[in-house]
Amino acid sequence: MIDQKPDVGGMSALPPKFQISRDEIAGVVATFYERIRQHPGLGPVFAVHVDDWPAHEAKVTDFWANAILNERVYDGSPMAAHVQAGNVRPGMFETWLSLFDKVLAENLTIDQAAAWSALAHRIGRSLRAGVVERATLPGGIPKLR
């Protein structure tokens, strides 16, 4: 077992995965969700579930600060949220990631965008797998109901 210094005020003893500030993370999240709300395919999916955009963006900012900066301020379960939503389909992840990649490229340095994109794609694969497993019967047969 590796000894790790305890969290102090939500900060971890672990270094960030790449150099980025919490303000930059919050800016990307805000820009991304502005685009989501305008997207003809993804906007309606989110609109069913999000009625307080500032609170949602703050929670997602905490998620990314946890994933990138190793802050310990996020207390949710993205897998449970996506499964419980009931209207998230496996094919939506590619659209989501493509839009996210565009926002990253427009708002960050090349290195920051590449590092965050790689992390987002890994997380996306995991979420997609969780949704797909729940949306199929044994042998990969799609559930129709």
C-alpha positions as CSV (number, residue, x, y, z in Angstrom):
1,M,0.0,0.0,0.0
2,I,1.3,3.4,-0.9
3,D,1.1,6.1,1.8
4,Q,-0.4,9.3,0.6
5,K,-0.7,12.6,2.3
6,P,-4.2,13.3,3.4
7,D,-6.3,15.8,1.5
8,V,-6.2,19.3,2.8
9,G,-9.1,21.5,1.9
10,G,-10.0,19.3,-1.1
11,M,-6.5,19.4,-2.4
12,S,-4.6,16.2,-3.1
13,A,-1.0,15.4,-2.6
14,L,-1.0,14.0,-6.1
15,P,0.2,16.2,-9.0
16,P,-2.2,17.2,-11.7
17,K,-2.3,15.0,-14.8
18,F,-1.4,18.0,-16.9
19,Q,-1.0,21.8,-16.3
20,I,-4.3,23.6,-16.3
21,S,-6.0,25.9,-13.8
22,R,-9.4,25.3,-12.2
23,D,-10.6,28.6,-13.9
24,E,-9.6,27.1,-17.3
25,I,-11.5,23.9,-16.5
26,A,-14.6,26.0,-15.5
27,G,-14.3,28.0,-18.8
28,V,-14.2,24.9,-20.9
29,V,-17.2,23.4,-19.0
30,A,-19.2,26.6,-19.5
31,T,-18.4,26.8,-23.2
32,F,-19.2,23.2,-23.7
33,Y,-22.6,23.3,-22.0
34,E,-23.4,26.5,-23.9
35,R,-22.9,24.5,-27.1
36,I,-24.8,21.5,-25.7
37,R,-27.8,23.6,-25.1
38,Q,-27.7,24.7,-28.8
39,H,-27.1,21.2,-30.2
40,P,-30.2,19.7,-31.9
41,G,-29.4,16.1,-30.8
42,L,-27.8,16.5,-27.4
43,G,-29.6,19.7,-26.2
44,P,-32.9,17.9,-25.6
45,V,-31.3,15.0,-23.8
46,F,-29.8,17.3,-21.3
47,A,-32.8,19.6,-21.1
48,V,-34.9,16.8,-19.7
49,H,-32.5,16.5,-16.7
50,V,-30.9,19.9,-16.1
51,D,-33.0,22.7,-14.7
52,D,-30.2,24.5,-13.0
53,W,-27.3,25.0,-15.5
54,P,-25.0,26.9,-13.1
55,A,-25.2,24.1,-10.5
56,H,-24.7,21.4,-13.2
57,E,-21.7,23.2,-14.6
58,A,-20.2,23.6,-11.1
59,K,-20.7,19.9,-10.4
60,V,-19.1,19.0,-13.8
61,T,-16.2,21.4,-13.1
62,D,-15.7,19.6,-9.7
63,F,-15.7,16.3,-11.6
64,W,-12.9,17.5,-14.0
65,A,-11.0,19.1,-11.2
66,N,-11.0,15.8,-9.5
67,A,-10.0,13.9,-12.6
68,I,-7.3,16.3,-13.8
69,L,-6.1,18.2,-10.7
70,N,-6.7,15.4,-8.2
71,E,-8.8,17.7,-6.1
72,R,-11.2,15.8,-3.9
73,V,-14.3,17.9,-4.3
74,Y,-16.6,15.8,-6.5
75,D,-19.0,13.3,-4.9
76,G,-21.1,12.0,-7.7
77,S,-21.2,8.9,-9.9
78,P,-21.1,9.7,-13.7
79,M,-22.0,6.1,-14.5
80,A,-25.1,6.0,-12.3
81,A,-26.2,9.4,-13.7
82,H,-25.9,8.3,-17.3
83,V,-27.6,5.0,-16.7
84,Q,-30.4,6.5,-14.5
85,A,-31.0,9.3,-17.1
86,G,-32.8,6.7,-19.2
87,N,-32.4,8.6,-22.4
88,V,-28.6,8.3,-23.0
89,R,-27.8,6.0,-25.9
90,P,-24.4,4.5,-26.8
91,G,-24.2,6.5,-30.1
92,M,-24.5,9.8,-28.3
93,F,-21.0,9.5,-26.9
94,E,-19.2,10.0,-30.2
95,T,-21.2,13.2,-30.8
96,W,-20.5,14.4,-27.2
97,L,-16.8,13.7,-27.5
98,S,-16.5,15.4,-30.9
99,L,-18.2,18.5,-29.6
100,F,-16.0,18.4,-26.5
101,D,-12.9,18.1,-28.6
102,K,-13.8,21.1,-30.6
103,V,-14.3,23.2,-27.4
104,L,-10.9,22.0,-26.1
105,A,-9.1,22.9,-29.3
106,E,-10.7,26.3,-29.4
107,N,-10.0,27.2,-25.7
108,L,-6.7,25.5,-24.7
109,T,-3.2,25.0,-25.8
110,I,-2.5,22.1,-28.1
111,D,-0.9,20.1,-25.2
112,Q,-3.7,20.8,-22.8
113,A,-6.4,19.9,-25.4
114,A,-4.7,16.7,-26.3
115,A,-4.2,15.6,-22.7
116,W,-7.8,16.4,-21.7
117,S,-9.2,14.8,-24.9
118,A,-7.4,11.6,-24.2
119,L,-8.8,11.5,-20.6
120,A,-12.3,12.4,-21.8
121,H,-12.2,9.6,-24.5
122,R,-11.1,7.0,-21.9
123,I,-13.9,8.1,-19.6
124,G,-16.3,8.1,-22.5
125,R,-15.4,4.6,-23.4
126,S,-16.1,3.5,-19.9
127,L,-19.5,5.3,-19.8
128,R,-20.4,4.0,-23.2
129,A,-19.6,0.4,-22.2
130,G,-21.8,0.8,-19.1
131,V,-24.7,2.1,-21.1
132,V,-24.2,-0.5,-23.8
133,E,-24.1,-3.4,-21.3
134,R,-27.3,-2.2,-19.8
135,A,-28.9,-1.8,-23.3
136,T,-28.1,-5.2,-24.6
137,L,-29.1,-8.8,-23.9
138,P,-26.6,-11.7,-23.7
139,G,-24.8,-12.0,-27.0
140,G,-25.0,-8.3,-27.7
141,I,-28.7,-8.4,-28.8
142,P,-30.2,-4.9,-28.4
143,K,-33.0,-4.6,-25.8
144,L,-36.0,-3.1,-27.6
145,R,-38.0,-2.4,-24.4
